[in-house]
Amino acid sequence: MKNDGFVFVETIVAIVVLTTALLLLYTTFNNVLQKEKTRVYYDDVAYIYRSSYLKKSLNNLNLMGALKDITGDKNKYFVTIGLEYQDLFINNENKMTYFASLLKDYDVKQMIILKENKLDNLKKCTKECANDKNCLEYENCNNLYLNTSEEMQSYLKSIYIDVSCTYVLVVEYQTCSANNTNCHLYYSWVSV
């Protein structure tokens, strides 16, 4: 009888040790997996080149109109750029068609231009501030949560800009397989 009790306690101790080891292994694996996803989907060289080319194309269109929109309002931290942003085209249908094909060919899902010195303020934005009109950064946080995806917000919180620039172009790309079932989001930024 005494021997059976000892085996039971020994089994429980072994289960606790194994469970602890497996939980530790799982959390370590999960952290490594998350870092690898970040490495693959954030700031890949191919997408940095795409963003650089998009910046050159925006300069050819009328990027200064978009920058005036940001600089005209010192409380505005970023502006979303897309086909609906009419200041880029100034009633030029050919430019709009060119830009639409460029966005489609490069799989661009979203682009924003932001003030580099305000990136830290955007990193601090929370949903609570975006929904609270008494919050000091309410307008920008609300715009961030209304106009950008959660993935874009995560990317913005992860980037560190180590160059001196006034504006930053941040681009979100969505590439899908032939049947549109397996899609991935990629992110990159370039200075403007």
trRosetta pair geometry for C-beta under 8 A, 3 or more apart (Angstrom, degrees):
i j d omega theta_ij theta_ji phi_ij phi_ji
1 4 5.9 -52 -154 28 34 111
1 5 7.0 33 152 -16 64 103
2 5 5.9 -54 -156 33 37 112
2 6 6.6 37 151 -19 67 106
3 6 5.8 -55 -153 34 34 113
3 7 6.6 34 151 -19 66 105
4 7 5.8 -53 -150 35 34 112
4 8 6.5 37 152 -21 65 105
5 8 5.6 -53 -150 34 33 114
5 9 6.5 29 155 -14 66 105
6 9 5.9 -55 -147 39 32 108
6 10 6.1 34 153 -20 65 110
7 10 5.6 -55 -143 40 29 114
7 11 6.3 35 154 -23 64 105
8 11 5.8 -54 -150 33 28 112
8 12 6.6 27 153 -17 63 104
9 12 5.7 -53 -149 36 33 111
9 13 6.4 33 153 -18 66 106
10 13 5.8 -53 -147 37 31 112
10 14 6.3 32 153 -20 64 107
11 14 5.7 -54 -146 37 31 112
11 15 6.4 32 154 -20 64 105
12 15 5.7 -53 -148 35 31 112
12 16 6.4 32 154 -19 64 105
13 16 5.8 -54 -148 36 31 111
13 17 6.4 30 154 -17 65 107
14 17 5.8 -54 -146 38 30 110
14 18 6.2 28 156 -15 65 109
15 18 5.8 -57 -144 41 29 110
15 19 6.1 30 157 -21 65 109
16 19 5.8 -55 -143 37 27 111
16 20 6.3 28 157 -18 63 107
17 20 5.9 -56 -149 37 28 111
17 21 6.4 27 154 -17 63 108
18 21 5.7 -56 -146 39 31 111
18 22 6.2 28 157 -17 66 108
19 22 5.8 -56 -146 39 29 109
19 23 6.3 30 155 -18 64 107
20 23 5.8 -55 -146 37 29 110
20 24 6.3 29 155 -17 64 107
21 24 5.8 -56 -148 38 30 111
21 25 6.2 31 153 -19 64 108
22 25 5.5 -53 -144 39 32 113
22 26 6.2 36 155 -22 65 105
23 26 5.6 -51 -145 35 30 113
23 27 6.5 26 158 -15 64 104
24 27 6.1 -55 -146 37 29 106
24 28 6.3 28 156 -16 63 109
25 28 5.8 -58 -147 39 29 111
25 29 6.1 28 156 -18 65 110
26 29 5.7 -57 -145 39 28 110
26 30 6.1 30 156 -21 64 108
27 30 5.6 -52 -143 36 31 114
27 31 6.5 33 156 -19 63 104
28 31 5.9 -55 -151 35 30 110
28 32 6.5 27 153 -16 64 107
29 32 5.7 -56 -148 39 32 110
29 33 6.1 34 153 -21 66 108
30 33 5.6 -54 -145 37 29 114
30 34 6.4 31 155 -20 64 105
31 34 5.8 -53 -147 35 30 111
31 35 6.5 28 155 -16 64 106
32 35 5.9 -55 -149 38 31 110
32 36 6.3 31 153 -20 64 107
33 36 5.7 -56 -148 36 30 112
33 37 6.5 33 153 -20 64 103
34 37 5.7 -50 -149 34 32 112
34 38 6.5 33 152 -18 63 105
35 38 5.6 -53 -150 37 34 114
35 39 6.3 35 152 -21 66 105
36 39 5.5 -51 -146 35 33 113
36 40 6.3 28 156 -16 66 108
37 40 5.9 -59 -145 39 29 107
37 41 5.9 -4 169 7 68 117
38 41 6.7 -70 -130 51 21 89
38 42 5.2 -14 -175 14 64 126
38 158 6.8 -145 -148 -164 122 157
39 42 7.0 -50 -100 49 12 89
40 44 6.9 11 180 -75 40 117
41 44 7.2 -46 -140 -30 13 113
41 184 6.6 -133 -109 173 111 106
41 185 6.4 52 -167 90 126 65
41 186 5.3 -135 -158 -108 67 58
41 187 6.6 49 145 16 80 85
42 155 6.1 175 -112 -129 107 96
42 158 6.4 -62 -131 102 160 140
42 159 7.7 -158 -171 -76 122 85
42 186 7.7 -174 -77 -159 25 60
42 187 5.2 -14 -118 65 64 104
42 188 7.6 143 -172 -79 47 56
43 47 7.3 -144 -141 75 18 111
43 48 6.3 37 -160 -63 65 109
43 159 7.7 132 -52 -109 122 99
43 187 7.0 -23 -39 97 55 76
43 188 5.3 114 -106 -113 47 77
43 189 7.4 -38 -92 23 94 75
44 47 4.7 73 65 16 90 106
44 48 7.0 -156 90 -13 42 86
44 186 6.0 -51 22 -157 122 124
44 188 6.9 -92 44 -68 60 116
45 48 5.5 -51 -146 32 34 114
45 49 6.6 35 155 -18 65 101
46 49 5.9 -55 -157 34 31 111
46 50 6.6 33 146 -19 64 104
47 50 5.1 -43 -145 34 42 117
47 51 6.3 45 153 -21 66 101
47 171 7.4 -160 175 86 100 114
47 173 5.9 -135 -129 8 119 143
47 186 4.8 -152 -80 141 156 127
47 187 7.2 93 136 86 150 14
47 188 4.2 169 121 -21 101 133
48 51 5.7 -53 -149 36 32 112
48 52 6.4 36 150 -22 63 104
48 188 4.7 -152 -80 -162 56 143
48 190 6.8 123 -161 -70 73 99
49 52 5.5 -51 -147 34 33 114
49 53 6.5 32 154 -17 65 103
50 53 5.8 -57 -152 37 31 109
50 54 6.3 33 150 -20 66 106
50 106 5.3 142 -164 -153 120 119
50 171 7.2 -132 108 99 102 154
50 173 7.0 44 99 -73 154 143
50 188 7.2 118 60 47 93 142
51 54 5.4 -51 -146 36 34 114
51 55 6.4 41 152 -24 65 101
51 169 6.3 165 -177 105 103 110
51 171 4.7 -167 -105 19 101 134
51 188 4.6 -140 -21 99 142 115
51 189 6.7 -148 174 -134 163 9
51 190 4.6 166 126 -13 113 115
52 55 5.6 -49 -151 30 32 114
52 56 6.8 32 150 -17 62 101
52 190 5.2 153 -81 -102 64 159
53 56 5.6 -50 -152 35 36 112
53 57 6.4 36 150 -17 66 105
53 106 7.8 -172 83 -95 119 142
54 57 5.5 -55 -148 39 34 112
54 58 6.2 37 152 -21 67 104
54 102 7.1 140 -112 154 79 123
54 106 6.7 -165 -70 107 112 174
54 108 7.1 111 -106 -83 145 141
54 111 7.1 -149 155 -106 144 144
54 169 7.0 -169 99 149 109 145
54 171 6.2 99 55 -82 160 150
55 58 5.7 -52 -147 36 31 112
55 59 6.5 36 151 -22 63 102
55 63 7.8 36 -164 -93 62 156
55 169 5.3 -176 -89 27 101 158
55 190 5.3 -98 -37 90 145 136
55 192 6.2 -154 -144 -104 118 78
56 59 5.6 -50 -151 32 33 114
56 60 6.7 32 150 -18 63 103
57 60 5.6 -54 -152 35 35 112
57 61 6.5 35 150 -21 66 103
57 98 8.0 -156 -164 136 117 109
57 99 7.2 148 150 -108 121 77
57 102 5.8 159 174 -153 167 165
58 61 5.5 -52 -147 33 36 111
58 63 4.3 76 140 -78 94 111
58 66 7.5 -41 -178 22 119 142
58 81 7.1 2 -120 179 133 156
58 88 7.0 -69 -145 -134 77 121
58 169 7.3 170 28 -109 158 147
59 63 5.0 -37 -90 6 44 132
61 88 4.6 13 137 180 130 93
61 89 6.6 -40 -171 -81 110 53
61 95 5.5 125 -130 -173 91 123
61 99 6.3 42 -91 -75 145 125
62 65 4.5 27 138 1 107 118
62 66 7.6 126 110 -11 72 84
62 87 6.3 -132 107 144 121 69
62 88 5.1 166 56 -149 92 39
62 89 7.1 -141 22 -40 123 17
62 90 6.0 89 -33 -16 165 112
63 66 5.6 -54 -162 37 51 110
63 67 6.2 47 144 -18 77 105
63 88 7.3 24 -78 -118 42 89
63 113 8.0 137 -162 -83 98 157
63 192 7.0 -153 168 -161 140 125
64 67 5.4 -53 -143 41 38 112
64 68 6.2 45 154 -26 68 101
65 68 5.8 -50 -149 31 30 112
65 69 6.8 37 148 -25 59 100
65 87 3.4 -167 143 161 129 110
65 88 6.3 -158 63 -74 127 39
65 90 7.4 -176 -60 -54 157 102
66 69 5.5 -48 -158 25 37 117
66 70 7.1 29 149 -12 65 100
66 79 5.8 -170 -170 89 92 141
66 81 5.9 5 -128 -95 152 110
66 85 6.6 26 -95 167 109 138
66 87 5.9 156 -63 90 60 125
66 88 6.5 16 -43 -71 110 88
66 113 5.8 96 140 30 124 149
67 70 5.8 -54 -154 37 40 106
67 71 6.0 26 154 -9 73 110
67 113 7.0 -86 -84 140 68 151
67 167 6.2 -94 -116 -49 104 163
67 192 7.3 -166 -85 129 120 138
68 71 5.8 -59 -134 48 33 102
68 72 5.6 44 161 -35 67 108
68 87 7.8 -144 55 -176 106 149
69 72 6.0 -46 -141 25 21 116
69 73 7.5 -15 166 14 52 103
69 76 7.5 -79 141 109 73 156
69 79 5.3 69 102 -86 124 160
69 87 6.5 -172 -44 15 125 167
70 73 7.1 -88 -163 52 27 81
70 76 5.6 -139 -139 103 57 111
70 77 7.8 -14 -149 151 105 11
70 78 7.1 -10 -113 -126 120 18
70 79 5.4 -120 -66 -14 95 116
70 113 6.6 -111 -40 107 145 106
70 114 7.8 169 -129 -135 146 28
70 115 6.3 173 169 -54 129 95
70 167 7.1 118 73 -108 158 121
71 74 7.9 13 -166 -81 42 60
72 76 7.8 13 71 32 70 133
73 76 3.9 60 93 -3 115 115
75 139 6.5 39 147 73 116 144
75 140 7.4 -139 161 -47 75 106
76 79 7.0 35 157 -60 124 88
76 139 8.0 -77 -95 127 60 122
76 140 7.3 156 -139 -92 37 96
77 114 5.8 9 148 -151 79 95
77 115 5.5 -105 -154 31 58 105
77 118 4.0 -146 -135 132 103 147
77 121 6.4 -137 -105 82 148 123
77 122 5.8 172 140 -60 150 108
77 140 4.6 53 10 -136 122 133
77 143 7.9 162 47 72 95 132
78 112 5.0 21 175 172 124 119
78 113 6.4 167 -154 85 74 43
78 114 3.7 -27 -96 -97 103 87
78 115 7.0 -126 -69 7 61 70
78 118 7.6 -150 -41 92 81 127
78 122 7.1 45 -20 -86 127 145
78 140 7.5 99 20 -151 87 98
78 143 7.3 174 64 118 92 126
78 144 7.4 76 44 -88 131 84
79 85 7.6 100 152 -122 111 134
79 112 6.7 163 81 -156 36 74
79 113 5.5 -8 56 57 86 91
79 114 7.9 175 18 -80 53 51
80 85 7.3 -160 104 -64 65 122
80 110 6.9 -49 -149 -165 104 97
80 111 7.2 121 -164 83 59 55
80 112 5.2 -41 -101 -99 56 84
80 147 5.0 -131 -43 172 140 129
80 148 7.5 -164 -91 -67 116 80
81 85 5.2 -60 -142 6 53 162
81 88 7.1 87 -155 -55 100 138
81 111 4.4 -45 65 96 101 109
81 112 6.6 164 9 -105 83 26
81 113 6.0 60 -31 -13 121 99
81 169 7.9 -28 21 -137 145 96
82 85 5.5 117 51 -7 51 101
82 103 7.6 69 -142 -110 72 157
82 110 7.3 -44 -72 -131 117 57
82 111 6.7 157 -67 42 70 92
83 96 6.7 80 -149 -161 88 93
83 99 6.7 159 -99 108 75 114
83 100 5.7 45 -98 -88 126 91
83 103 7.2 -100 -49 12 98 158
85 88 5.3 61 106 -6 99 111
86 89 6.1 -75 -159 44 50 98
86 90 7.7 107 158 -70 76 32
86 91 8.0 30 -173 -53 103 57
87 90 7.1 21 -162 -61 36 75
88 95 7.3 -159 132 139 84 124
88 99 6.8 83 127 -90 136 165
89 92 5.0 -144 177 50 79 81
89 93 7.8 69 176 -73 129 22
89 95 4.7 172 -132 90 83 118
89 96 4.7 23 -121 -63 152 90
89 99 7.2 -109 -79 7 107 143
90 95 7.9 31 43 49 73 152
92 95 4.1 49 102 13 116 114
92 96 6.7 161 93 -15 63 85
93 96 5.5 -57 -149 37 35 113
93 97 6.2 36 154 -20 69 105
94 97 5.8 -54 -147 36 30 110
94 98 6.3 32 153 -19 64 107
95 98 5.6 -54 -147 37 32 114
95 99 6.2 30 155 -19 66 108
96 99 5.8 -55 -145 38 29 110
96 100 6.3 33 154 -22 64 106
97 100 5.7 -52 -146 35 30 113
97 101 6.5 26 156 -14 63 106
98 101 6.1 -60 -152 38 28 106
98 102 6.3 31 151 -22 64 108
99 102 5.4 -53 -147 35 33 116
99 103 6.4 34 155 -19 65 103
100 103 5.9 -53 -149 35 30 110
100 104 6.4 26 153 -15 63 108
101 104 5.6 -56 -146 40 34 111
101 105 6.0 33 157 -20 68 109
102 105 5.9 -55 -140 38 27 108
102 106 6.1 6 165 0 63 115
102 108 7.7 17 123 4 74 132
103 106 6.4 -69 -140 50 23 97
103 108 4.3 -85 -149 52 74 118
104 107 7.7 25 -179 -73 29 36
104 108 7.9 -60 -44 33 21 83
106 173 6.8 -91 147 -117 81 112
107 173 4.9 65 102 -167 98 92
107 174 5.7 -139 169 67 99 50
107 175 5.0 28 176 -80 168 68
107 176 7.9 177 -137 5 125 74
108 111 6.2 -9 -175 -41 126 104
108 171 6.1 -66 -130 -165 101 109
108 172 7.4 95 -164 76 62 55
108 173 6.0 -53 -100 -102 43 69
109 149 7.8 -10 130 -10 130 140
109 172 4.6 -61 66 108 105 98
109 173 6.3 143 2 -136 91 14
109 174 4.2 71 -56 -10 125 110
109 185 7.0 -50 17 -125 152 96
110 148 6.7 141 148 -126 155 71
110 149 6.8 175 6 -3 154 104
110 152 6.2 -51 82 -78 139 147
110 171 7.4 167 90 -155 51 47
110 172 4.3 16 53 44 90 117
111 169 6.5 -11 -168 -170 105 92
111 170 7.1 157 -154 82 54 51
111 171 5.0 -11 -104 -106 85 75
111 172 7.4 -150 -68 23 43 71
112 147 7.8 110 -93 124 123 116
112 148 6.7 -31 -42 -86 144 118
112 152 7.5 101 0 180 127 136
112 169 7.7 166 86 -152 41 48
112 170 5.1 -9 60 58 88 99
113 167 5.5 9 -179 -180 101 118
113 168 7.0 162 -154 79 56 42
113 169 5.4 -24 -99 -97 79 66
113 170 7.7 171 -89 18 29 73
113 192 6.3 9 -140 -20 112 157
114 118 6.5 -124 171 74 98 103
114 119 6.4 102 122 -82 131 79
114 122 6.8 -36 -158 -24 149 157
114 156 7.9 72 -2 -132 165 121
114 167 6.9 156 79 -154 32 70
114 168 5.4 -22 61 59 83 93
114 170 6.6 8 8 0 111 117
115 118 4.1 57 80 15 107 113
115 119 7.6 -145 94 -37 58 68
115 166 7.1 -46 -142 167 70 65
115 167 6.4 -49 -103 -102 42 67
115 168 7.9 42 139 17 5 86
116 119 5.9 -23 -164 -20 40 114
116 161 5.6 -115 -151 100 107 163
116 165 5.2 129 -46 84 155 78
116 166 6.1 -167 15 177 112 13
116 167 6.4 -139 -25 -92 90 12
116 168 5.1 107 -82 -26 84 107
116 191 7.5 7 -73 -123 135 92
117 120 8.0 -38 175 18 42 98
117 166 7.9 -28 -10 -143 99 52
118 121 4.9 -45 -168 36 71 119
118 122 6.3 72 135 -22 82 97
118 140 7.6 -116 170 -150 129 159
119 122 5.7 -57 -152 38 36 110
119 123 6.3 42 150 -26 68 103
119 156 7.1 -150 -154 -174 89 91
119 159 7.3 -82 -171 85 139 103
119 161 6.4 125 11 5 165 124
119 168 7.2 25 -70 25 124 146
120 123 5.5 -48 -148 29 34 117
120 124 6.8 32 154 -19 62 104
121 124 6.0 -59 -158 33 33 110
121 125 7.5 54 144 -44 61 88
121 137 6.0 -179 179 -117 104 142
121 140 6.8 29 129 99 117 154
122 125 5.6 -25 -163 -8 45 119
122 140 6.7 -102 -92 150 79 120
122 141 7.8 169 -131 -91 56 63
122 144 6.0 154 -148 -94 97 146
122 156 5.8 -64 124 155 123 134
123 156 6.6 -152 -85 131 70 87
123 157 4.8 120 -137 -120 83 69
124 129 8.0 44 126 3 81 163
124 137 7.2 104 89 27 107 163
125 129 5.8 -126 -149 71 61 130
125 130 6.4 62 -180 -55 104 98
125 137 6.4 -118 -94 117 83 132
125 140 7.0 -120 -86 112 129 89
125 141 3.8 173 -139 -118 109 94
125 144 5.2 63 122 61 171 153
125 145 7.2 -154 152 -41 127 96
125 153 7.6 -100 81 -148 116 114
126 129 4.9 96 55 8 77 98
126 130 7.0 -139 98 -5 42 89
126 141 7.1 -9 43 -155 41 138
127 130 5.3 -56 -146 38 36 115
127 131 6.3 19 159 -7 68 111
127 145 6.3 113 -111 -113 66 149
128 131 6.3 -71 -151 45 26 99
128 132 5.9 11 157 -12 67 121
128 135 7.5 138 120 -76 73 139
129 132 5.8 -66 -131 44 30 104
129 135 3.9 146 -148 -162 77 161
129 136 8.0 -42 -148 45 118 62
129 137 5.8 18 168 71 137 93
129 138 6.3 -139 169 -93 77 55
129 141 4.4 0 110 109 107 174
130 135 7.8 -33 -35 49 21 157
130 138 7.3 130 -125 -150 26 57
130 141 4.2 -127 -78 135 72 97
130 142 4.7 140 -157 -88 73 51
130 144 6.9 -110 -98 63 121 91
130 145 4.1 36 -148 9 161 145
130 146 7.8 174 -170 -28 122 80
131 142 7.6 130 -64 -100 33 92
132 135 4.4 95 87 -29 101 105
132 138 6.4 -118 89 -103 60 108
133 138 5.4 75 -137 -153 36 161
134 138 7.2 119 51 -58 18 136
135 138 4.2 130 68 -67 91 84
135 141 6.6 -40 112 37 143 143
137 140 5.2 -56 -178 53 88 106
137 141 5.0 87 119 -25 96 108
138 141 6.0 -69 -140 45 22 105
138 142 5.7 22 165 -21 65 114
139 142 5.9 -57 -144 36 22 110
139 143 6.4 21 156 -16 60 108
140 143 5.6 -53 -146 38 32 111
140 144 6.2 37 153 -24 65 105
141 144 5.5 -50 -147 33 32 116
141 145 6.4 22 158 -10 66 106
142 145 6.1 -59 -146 42 29 102
142 146 6.0 20 157 -13 65 114
143 146 5.9 -62 -138 44 27 105
143 147 5.5 -9 175 9 67 122
144 147 6.8 -71 -126 49 15 89
144 148 5.7 -33 -170 27 58 119
144 153 6.5 98 161 -104 106 105
144 156 7.9 -111 -152 60 122 165
145 148 7.4 -56 -97 51 15 81
145 153 7.4 29 -95 -81 60 145
148 152 4.1 -114 180 87 108 133
148 153 5.7 132 109 -54 119 81
148 156 7.6 28 150 -18 162 136
149 152 4.6 100 54 4 78 100
149 153 7.1 -138 97 -4 44 86
149 172 6.9 134 32 -160 122 171
149 185 8.0 -125 91 -127 150 158
150 153 5.5 -54 -151 36 35 114
150 154 6.4 38 150 -21 66 102
151 154 5.6 -50 -150 34 34 113
151 155 6.5 35 151 -19 64 103
151 172 7.0 111 100 -137 109 131
151 185 5.2 47 147 98 158 163
151 187 7.7 -164 145 -53 97 126
152 155 5.6 -52 -149 36 34 112
152 156 6.4 37 152 -21 66 103
152 170 7.4 113 -160 132 100 124
152 172 5.2 -66 -88 -65 104 139
152 187 7.2 156 -115 -106 60 127
153 156 5.7 -50 -147 34 32 112
153 157 6.5 29 154 -17 63 106
154 157 5.8 -59 -152 37 31 109
154 158 6.5 24 153 -19 65 112
155 158 5.7 -66 -150 37 33 109
155 159 6.5 31 159 -30 69 104
155 170 7.2 150 114 -173 122 124
155 172 7.4 173 24 -92 156 96
155 187 4.2 -117 -134 -174 153 173
156 159 6.4 -52 -145 21 30 108
156 170 6.7 24 -89 -154 89 169
159 170 7.8 -143 -2 -111 162 121
159 189 6.0 51 -142 9 160 144
161 165 7.0 -97 175 39 131 105
161 168 6.3 -100 -97 -84 145 144
161 189 7.4 -77 -90 110 101 142
161 191 7.6 114 -155 -80 118 99
163 191 5.8 -86 90 -49 130 146
165 168 6.3 107 97 -70 128 77
165 191 3.5 -138 -96 -148 165 123
165 192 6.8 116 173 43 125 51
166 192 7.3 -75 72 77 80 85
167 191 7.2 117 82 -167 54 62
167 192 4.0 -37 91 57 105 118
168 189 5.3 9 176 -177 110 120
168 190 7.3 161 -157 82 67 31
168 191 5.9 -46 -103 -108 68 51
168 192 6.5 -162 -89 1 14 92
169 189 6.5 161 83 -154 50 65
169 190 5.3 -11 57 60 102 82
169 191 7.7 112 16 -166 80 4
169 192 5.2 101 -29 -58 96 108
170 187 7.1 -2 -175 -167 90 98
170 188 7.7 -177 -147 96 54 36
170 189 4.6 -22 -99 -99 71 98
171 187 7.1 165 84 -147 54 53
171 188 5.8 -9 56 62 96 77
171 189 7.3 166 14 -89 70 45
172 185 6.1 -17 -170 -165 95 106
172 186 7.6 148 -160 77 47 45
172 187 5.7 -16 -105 -98 64 83
173 185 6.9 146 77 -158 52 52
173 186 4.4 -17 62 61 108 95
173 187 7.3 -165 20 -72 79 34
173 188 7.8 16 -6 12 113 95
174 183 5.7 7 -177 -175 97 116
174 184 7.3 169 -149 82 54 37
174 185 5.5 -22 -97 -98 74 70
174 186 7.9 -177 -77 20 28 72
175 183 6.8 165 87 -150 38 65
175 184 5.6 -13 61 58 87 87
175 186 6.8 23 1 -2 107 115
176 180 4.7 23 153 -121 145 55
176 181 7.5 124 -171 33 102 30
176 182 6.6 140 -157 77 64 49
176 183 4.1 -26 -95 -94 88 86
176 184 7.8 169 -83 16 45 59
177 180 6.9 -140 67 -49 66 16
177 181 5.9 -33 55 49 118 75
177 182 4.3 46 -10 50 122 98
177 183 7.6 -114 5 -65 71 51
180 183 6.9 9 -163 -58 59 107
